[in-house]
Amino acid sequence: MPPWVASVPRLTILRKTGAIDRIPLALRCCNVTRSSSANLRARSASTHVSPTAINLRPNIPPRNKDLYDALSALSRAADTYVNISRLQLALRGLAAQDAVTRVAVLGMNSQSSAQQLARLLLADPLGAEEQWEKELVKAGNGNEGAVLLKYGTDLDEHTPTPLYKVLPVPSRTLQSHNLEILVSTINVNVAKPVPQVSVESPTESLLVPKLQAPSARALPVPYPVHKTLVLGEGLDSAIAFGRFSADGLEEVDDTVKLAVDLPVPSDETHSETHSRSAPINIEVGTKALDSFRESIQNSIIYERGWFKSGLPTISNWLLQDVQTSDAIKPTMKTLIVSLTDDVEAKILKEDTARLQELASIPTDQDVIVSIIGHLETWAERSHAELRDQLDEAFTSKNWHKLAWWKLLWRVDDVTMISSEILERRWLVSAEKSSIYLAGRMNQAGFPDEMQATDATDIPEVTTEDTAPTAENPRTDLSTNVRKSTPWSEHIARARTELINDTVPPLQALAQRLILQTFSTTSISSAASALLYLSVSSFSVFEASAVAALGLTYSLRRMQKLWEGAREAWQGTVREEGRRTLKGTEESIRFIIKNGGSKTVGEKDDVVQRREAREAVRGVREALERMSAEKTFSFIKRKGSPAKKKKKKKKKKKKKKKKKKKKRMFL
């Protein structure tokens, strides 16, 4: 409460109760005046907007239209960086003729102390205790819901809301300065957040209090304000607030103030209005107010107690920058400047993170050297694996099961054993390592595949003699579609082709040799029996020699052909493995040489940050133009200092001439 209130005569007309015209919220405008039979006064529109209200473009004053459009552009370009609640508060303030200034009084320990402080700041010491003071005290007894103090006299004047209780207060301070005071609580005893988790900054927590609806399922609703007064009790609350605001209150000047309820000092406290904290004592202020209300003779006691409580500093801070001294209210200008600074700080933070990310990315030359080193290591290990694994596979028991003399009862196992060797022993580790190498190349930005252009495939020059016709069409054309395969799948594809191309012929050869062996043996045995039966001079031993000769010939032929086929298959498998590794290595080198790593392109967030930065620049330019127009109009109305000096000189000359004329006359 300002100290001059004791010497100001009371306006009883403001204490008269009367019905106030009630109109729907959507039709209220801050530049519309309503008259009643009791008195005639102008009322500003409520700053609370229903979430279901239709977003119609309001009638914006011409002087605020440029800045309003700039803020609207900022909301579209920087929607991820700007606090939407505070931006909407600024837009509603620019759309009104006389914008309402919101002030929050937040209690750290309890809401009752904050309500007592709000009562002391708004109470009229020249009158008795009013009904709104009693209602404000009752609101804090067992009910921690927020209370909104607005100028008015009728309790049924305002539309009820579940977020807060609207309490009309017939205070001259609220009326003359168009103020609204929200009384609520804030929790500053929070743990340190994880650095990677994006949380709300202390500035946003203080300037955008969260109101909780009675329903447990409802989410907290933000209620932005222009200024915030935080009330603590004792030194512990001051320390807790210091920890809470250690990371983000450097940019706010006079928008957030801390008041600490401390014991009464021996001398009167003289805290500066611009300081961020002030010691007060609510009990001493309450006693001073009650003593003055008891008798006007206690004015000296009231004055001493009032100044001793430290409340004059809070009263001066409450009314600071509320009156319009420029094109817009200083509180509104501070809000807009804070919004732009906050957006620019967030953009700068993301730019810094992006630069650190780019700095951590190695250069192309370093990437190429690293990839080539990994490639050479992979190729060396793959060739060693191919040699060792195939040597071990071709000396194993499974492969010896396909020996020529075991082929008679193992002929059906040829496909199974040979396929097992290829699937389990043929470049298995090399294939796995190639996947890791492909991941490194993909991380470096190299493409997965790139078809090499053969320089020898030069298209033929078509002449009249060689041109294809209906009688002589071209027959060297193919309609087969070749699917491009990433280099990391070359080994798997080569293994599949090797199984499909080499294993079935080996199986067919084994079956054919078995059939030929049995056929030759059967024919020789039949010939031996015929000789024995038809020629009486042949003995059994002599006739059996023919059968033995046929059996020996067939087995020797099967041994020679089968062992040769096995050795040829072994050589094919080894050679195909070397060719596959060499082809894969050449493909990788070709990709590294001609593919190049992907350049770090401009992401969408970079474009968004640029647009947001331009929108911030537009808001600041609009604010500067508004201030310049105000200064120009003021100079035009009052006159420039040079013109004022000329006028003064002319007046002095005229006075001197008049004095000379009087002397001459005398």
Residue pairs with C-beta under 8 A, 6 or more apart in sequence:
1 120
1 121
1 122
1 123
1 125
1 173
1 289
1 306
1 311
1 312
1 315
2 173
2 312
2 315
2 316
2 319
3 303
3 306
3 307
3 312
3 315
5 124
5 125
5 126
6 125
6 126
6 292
6 299
6 302
6 303
10 124
10 126
10 127
11 172
13 39
14 39
14 170
14 172
14 175
15 127
15 153
15 170
16 38
16 39
16 153
17 38
17 153
17 154
18 36
18 37
18 38
18 39
18 153
18 154
19 36
19 154
20 34
20 36
20 152
20 153
20 154
20 157
21 34
21 36
22 157
23 34
25 46
25 50
25 53
25 159
26 53
26 54
28 45
28 46
29 45
29 58
29 59
30 44
30 45
30 96
30 97
30 98
30 99
30 100
31 59
31 96
31 97
31 98
33 40
33 41
33 42
33 43
34 43
41 175
42 98
43 151
44 96
44 97
44 98
44 99
44 100
44 178
45 96
45 100
46 100
46 150
46 158
47 89
47 92
47 100
47 102
47 180
48 161
49 88
49 92
58 95
58 96
59 95
60 68
60 94
60 95
61 94
61 95
61 97
63 327
63 626
63 629
64 94
64 95
64 328
64 626
66 622
66 625
66 626
67 94
67 328
67 336
67 619
67 622
67 623
67 626
68 91
68 94
68 95
69 622
70 615
70 618
70 619
70 621
70 622
71 87
71 90
71 91
71 94
71 336
71 339
71 619
72 91
73 615
73 618
73 619
74 82
74 87
74 339
74 340
74 343
74 612
74 615
74 616
74 618
74 619
75 82
75 84
75 87
75 91
76 615
77 608
77 611
77 612
77 614
77 615
78 343
78 347
78 608
78 611
78 612
78 615
78 616
80 608
81 342
81 343
81 346
81 347
81 612
82 339
82 342
82 343
83 204
83 208
83 224
83 339
83 342
85 208
85 222
85 223
85 224
86 204
86 207
86 208
86 224
86 335
86 338
86 339
87 339
88 224
89 102
89 224
89 225
89 226
89 335
90 332
90 335
90 336
90 339
92 99
93 99
93 100
93 328
93 329
93 332
93 335
94 328
94 332
98 178
99 178
99 328
99 329
99 332
100 178
100 179
100 180
101 177
101 178
101 179
101 180
101 226
101 227
101 322
101 329
101 331
102 179
102 180
102 182
102 224
102 225
102 226
102 227
103 179
103 180
103 181
103 182
103 225
103 226
103 227
103 228
103 229
103 318
104 181
104 182
104 183
104 184
104 206
104 207
104 209
104 223
104 225
104 227
104 228
104 229
105 114
105 117
105 118
105 181
105 182
105 183
105 184
105 228
105 229
105 231
106 114
106 184
106 185
106 186
106 206
106 209
106 228
106 229
106 230
106 231
107 113
107 114
107 115
107 183
107 184
107 185
107 186
107 231
108 185
108 186
108 187
108 188
108 230
108 231
108 232
108 233
108 237
108 240
108 241
109 232
109 233
109 237
110 140
110 144
110 185
111 140
111 144
111 146
111 147
111 183
111 184
111 185
112 140
112 141
113 231
113 233
113 261
113 282
114 183
114 184
114 185
114 231
115 136
115 137
115 139
115 140
115 147
115 183
116 137
116 140
116 282
116 286
117 229
117 231
117 259
117 280
117 282
117 314
118 136
118 149
118 181
118 183
119 133
119 136
119 137
120 282
120 285
120 286
120 289
120 311
121 173
121 181
121 311
121 314
121 315
121 318
122 149
122 169
122 171
122 173
122 174
122 181
123 129
123 130
123 133
123 289
124 130
124 171
124 172
125 289
125 292
125 293
125 302
127 293
128 293
129 293
130 170
132 149
132 167
132 168
132 169
132 170
135 155
135 167
136 147
136 149
136 167
136 183
139 145
139 147
139 165
139 167
144 185
145 164
145 165
145 214
146 163
146 164
146 165
146 182
146 183
146 184
146 209
146 211
146 223
147 164
147 165
147 167
147 182
147 183
147 184
148 164
148 165
148 166
148 167
148 180
148 181
148 182
148 183
149 167
149 169
149 171
149 174
149 180
149 181
149 182
149 183
150 158
150 166
150 167
150 168
150 169
150 174
150 180
151 168
151 169
151 170
151 171
151 174
151 175
151 178
151 179
152 158
152 168
152 169
152 170
153 168
153 170
154 168
155 167
155 168
157 168
158 166
158 168
159 166
160 166
162 213
162 214
162 215
163 211
163 212
163 213
163 221
163 223
164 182
164 184
164 211
164 223
173 179
173 318
173 319
174 180
174 181
177 319
177 322
177 323
178 322
179 318
179 322
182 209
182 223
182 225
184 209
184 211
186 205
186 206
186 209
186 230
188 237
188 240
188 241
188 243
188 244
188 245
189 240
189 244
190 244
193 199
201 247
201 248
202 244
202 245
202 247
202 248
202 249
203 248
203 249
203 251
203 252
203 256
203 338
203 342
206 228
206 230
206 245
206 249
206 256
207 224
207 225
207 226
207 228
207 252
207 255
207 256
207 338
208 222
208 223
208 224
208 225
209 222
209 223
209 225
209 228
210 220
210 221
210 222
210 223
211 220
211 221
211 222
211 223
212 218
212 220
212 221
213 221
226 255
226 331
226 332
226 334
226 335
227 254
227 255
227 256
227 257
227 318
227 331
228 255
228 256
228 257
229 257
229 259
229 314
229 317
229 318
230 241
230 256
230 257
230 258
230 259
231 259
231 260
231 261
232 238
232 240
232 241
232 258
232 259
232 260
232 261
233 260
233 261
234 260
234 261
234 262
235 260
235 262
237 260
238 258
238 260
238 277
241 258
245 256
249 256
249 276
251 338
251 341
251 342
251 345
252 338
253 274
253 334
254 274
254 317
254 320
254 321
254 334
255 334
255 335
255 338
256 276
257 276
257 277
257 278
257 314
257 317
258 276
258 277
258 278
259 277
259 278
259 279
259 280
259 310
259 314
260 277
260 278
260 279
260 280
261 280
261 281
261 282
262 279
262 280
262 281
263 281
264 281
264 284
264 308
264 309
265 279
265 308
268 304
268 307
268 308
269 278
269 279
269 308
269 310
269 313
271 277
271 278
271 279
271 310
271 313
272 313
273 313
273 316
273 317
273 320
278 310
278 313
278 314
278 317
279 310
280 309
280 310
280 311
280 313
280 314
281 308
281 309
281 310
282 309
284 305
284 308
284 309
285 305
285 306
285 309
285 311
287 305
288 301
288 302
288 303
288 304
288 305
288 306
288 308
288 309
289 302
289 306
291 298
291 301
291 302
291 305
292 298
292 299
292 301
292 302
306 312
321 329
321 330
321 331
321 334
322 329
322 330
322 331
323 329
326 333
326 627
326 630
327 626
327 627
327 629
327 630
328 626
333 623
336 619
336 623
337 623
339 619
340 616
340 619
340 620
343 612
343 616
344 613
344 616
347 609
347 612
347 613
347 616
350 605
350 609
351 609
354 605
354 606
358 600
361 600
362 370
364 596
364 597
367 444
367 445
367 597
368 592
368 597
370 440
370 444
371 437
371 440
371 441
371 444
371 446
371 588
371 592
372 589
372 592
374 437
374 440
375 437
375 585
375 588
375 589
375 592
378 430
378 433
378 434
378 437
379 581
379 585
381 429
381 430
381 433
382 427
382 429
382 430
382 433
382 581
383 578
383 581
385 427
385 428
385 429
385 430
386 426
386 427
386 430
386 574
386 577
386 578
386 581
387 574
389 425
389 426
389 427
389 428
390 425
390 426
390 570
390 573
390 574
390 577
392 425
393 399
393 421
393 424
393 425
394 421
394 570
398 417
398 420
398 421
399 417
399 421
400 406
401 410
401 413
401 417
402 410
402 413
402 414
402 417
402 418
402 510
402 566
404 558
404 559
404 562
404 563
405 559
407 510
407 513
407 514
407 558
407 562
408 514
411 510
411 511
411 514
414 503
414 506
414 507
414 510
415 503
415 504
415 506
415 507
418 502
418 503
418 506
418 507
418 569
419 499
419 503
421 573
422 495
422 498
422 499
422 503
422 573
423 495
423 499
426 495
426 498
426 573
426 577
427 491
427 495
427 577
427 580
427 581
430 491
430 581
431 491
431 492
434 487
434 488
434 490
434 491
434 584
435 488
437 488
437 588
438 448
438 486
438 487
438 488
441 588
441 591
441 592
442 448
444 597
445 597
445 598
445 599
446 591
446 592
446 595
446 596
446 597
446 598
447 591
447 595
448 486
448 487
448 488
449 484
449 485
449 486
449 487
449 587
449 591
450 587
450 590
450 591
450 594
450 595
451 484
452 587
452 590
460 466
468 474
485 493
487 584
487 587
487 588
487 591
490 580
490 583
490 584
490 587
491 580
491 584
494 576
494 580
498 572
498 573
498 576
502 569
502 572
502 573
506 565
506 569
509 561
509 562
509 565
510 562
513 557
513 558
513 561
513 562
514 558
516 554
516 557
516 558
517 554
517 555
517 557
517 558
518 554
519 554
520 550
520 551
520 553
520 554
520 557
521 547
521 550
521 551
521 554
523 550
524 546
524 547
524 549
524 550
524 551
524 553
524 554
525 547
525 550
525 551
527 546
527 547
527 550
528 543
528 544
528 545
528 546
528 547
528 550
529 543
529 547
531 538
531 542
531 543
531 546
532 538
532 540
532 543
639 647
